[in-house]
């Protein structure tokens, strides 16, 4: 085996799947089991007005992404080997799907406000 840039990037992708999977499954656990909505549909670090409304969507995205990433980890191992193209495609599409899904939910959860909010002059 020759160690080149392709091998390095493959290892980085494989090793990065472990913490991502853990974080995504932990978030799903916190949303569905512990009813903690602190990380639901965040936009610039702030929660939406009604995070409980958006919790099932965010929890489902985290659960599905964590499950697919766990399948890719198992598929890359010698236990249940999948071809390289299969598990790396699963991992890449899952990462991008999770990013896009979270972006869509966060934008839907926070109502759009027109322009900059202007302070009303006081009537003294």
C-alpha positions in Angstrom: 0.0 0.0 0.0 1.3 3.4 -1.0 0.7 6.3 1.4 -0.5 9.2 -0.8 -2.9 12.0 -0.4 -5.9 9.8 -1.3 -5.0 7.4 1.5 -4.7 10.3 4.0 -8.0 11.8 3.1 -9.7 8.4 3.3 -8.3 7.9 6.8 -9.4 11.4 7.8 -12.9 10.7 6.6 -13.0 7.3 8.3 -11.7 8.6 11.6 -14.0 11.7 11.5 -17.0 9.4 11.3 -16.6 8.3 14.9 -17.1 11.6 16.7 -19.7 12.8 14.2 -21.7 9.6 14.7 -21.4 10.0 18.5 -22.5 13.6 18.5 -25.5 13.0 16.1 -26.8 10.0 18.1 -26.3 11.9 21.4 -28.3 14.8 20.1 -31.1 12.5 19.0 -31.0 10.9 22.4 -31.2 14.3 24.1 -34.1 15.4 21.9 -36.2 12.3 22.0 -35.5 10.7 25.4 -34.3 13.6 27.7 -36.6 16.3 26.0 -33.7 18.7 25.9 -34.4 21.2 23.1 -31.3 23.4 23.7 -29.7 22.4 20.3 -32.8 22.4 18.2 -32.8 24.5 15.0 -30.1 27.0 16.1 -29.5 30.1 13.9 -26.4 32.1 14.9 -26.5 30.3 18.3 -30.0 31.3 19.3 -33.0 29.0 19.6 -36.3 29.5 17.7 -39.3 30.9 19.4 -40.9 27.4 19.8 -38.1 24.8 19.8 -40.5 22.0 20.8 -42.3 22.4 17.5 -39.0 21.8 15.5 -37.6 19.1 17.8 -39.0 16.0 16.0 -37.5 17.2 12.7 -34.1 17.9 14.1 -34.1 14.7 16.2 -35.0 12.7 13.1 -32.3 14.2 11.0 -29.7 13.5 13.7 -31.0 9.9 14.2 -31.0 9.1 10.5 -27.6 10.7 9.9 -26.1 8.9 13.0 -27.5 5.6 11.8 -26.2 5.9 8.3 -22.8 7.0 9.6 -22.7 4.0 11.9 -23.5 1.8 9.0 -20.7 3.3 7.0 -18.3 2.7 9.9 -19.3 -0.9 10.2 -19.2 -1.2 6.4 -15.6 0.1 6.3 -14.5 -2.5 9.0 -13.6 -6.1 8.3 -16.7 -7.2 10.1 -19.1 -6.5 7.2 -16.9 -5.2 4.4 -18.4 -2.9 1.9 -16.6 -1.6 -1.2 -14.6 1.6 -0.6 -16.9 3.5 -3.1 -20.0 2.5 -1.2 -19.0 3.4 2.4 -17.2 6.6 1.4 -20.2 7.7 -0.7 -22.6 6.9 2.2 -20.4 8.9 4.6 -20.0 11.9 2.2 -23.7 12.1 1.3 -24.7 11.8 4.9 -22.4 14.6 6.0 -23.7 17.0 3.3 -27.3 15.9 3.8 -27.0 16.6 7.5 -25.5 20.1 6.9 -28.2 21.0 4.4 -31.0 19.5 6.4 -30.0 21.4 9.6 -29.7 24.6 7.5 -33.2 24.2 6.1 -34.8 23.5 9.5 -33.0 26.4 11.2 -34.2 28.8 8.5 -37.8 27.5 8.7 -37.8 27.7 12.5 -36.7 31.4 12.6 -39.2 33.7 11.0 -37.9 36.1 8.4 -37.8 39.7 9.3 -37.6 42.4 6.7 -34.6 44.6 6.8 -32.7 45.7 9.9 -34.7 46.2 13.0 -34.8 49.9 13.8 -35.3 51.3 17.2 -38.4 53.4 17.4 -37.8 56.9 18.6 -39.1 57.6 22.1 -42.1 59.9 22.3 -41.0 62.2 25.1 
